[in-house]
Amino acid sequence: MKPHEIWSEILQIPQKEPEVGRQTVESLVMENFQWPEWQKLYQDAVLELDKDRLRERVAAAEAAIFSRLQALSPTVDSLSERHAIEDAQATLRILKRESLGFRDSTTG
């Protein structure tokens, strides 16, 4: 699997054929967010390499996700976004544990 395919899958971005030699992985990942209210901040956290900035980006992504969850209606229409949010939250927990040294409160 190519890097842009992995990130597109993680961020649930629809696949499209890249223009030969014209698009970078980052530009492919940054396009076509289904839920831009939180996905851009989530992507920023996932792609951040600097630990100090990562802490800030994870906090921003978590805040955006929390706000979005408060705004979502509890209908079937929002089910796919809720699943994407669950996946994003799991990834952010891994980032916090593996990159920032946080204890995982979900495992006890």
C-alpha positions, 0 to 999 in steps of 0.5 A, spaced: 500 500 500 502 506 498 503 512 503 497 516 500 493 510 500 494 509 507 493 516 509 487 516 505 484 510 508 486 513 515 482 519 514 477 516 510 478 520 504 475 518 497 481 515 492 482 519 486 488 518 481 494 522 482 496 526 476 503 523 474 509 527 478 504 533 480 501 531 487 505 530 493 502 525 498 501 531 503 497 534 497 493 528 496 491 527 504 489 534 504 484 534 499 476 532 500 475 532 507 468 529 508 468 532 515 472 538 515 470 541 522 475 536 525 479 532 520 484 537 518 486 538 525 486 531 526 491 530 520 495 536 523 496 532 529 497 525 525 503 528 521 506 532 526 513 530 528 515 535 533 513 533 540 512 540 543 507 541 537 504 534 537 502 535 544 498 542 542 495 539 535 493 533 539 489 537 544 486 541 538 484 535 534 481 532 541 477 539 542 474 539 535 472 532 535 469 533 542 465 540 539 463 536 533 460 530 537 456 535 541 453 538 534 452 531 531 445 529 531 443 521 534 441 519 527 443 514 522 445 519 518 451 521 522 453 514 523 459 514 518 462 520 521 461 517 528 465 511 526 470 515 523 471 519 529 471 513 534 477 511 529 480 518 530 480 518 537 483 511 537 489 513 533 490 520 537 490 515 544 496 511 540 499 518 538 499 520 545 501 513 548 507 512 543 509 519 542 508 523 548 508 518 553 501 518 556 498 512 560 492 509 556 486 510 561 482 505 557 487 499 559 486 500 566 
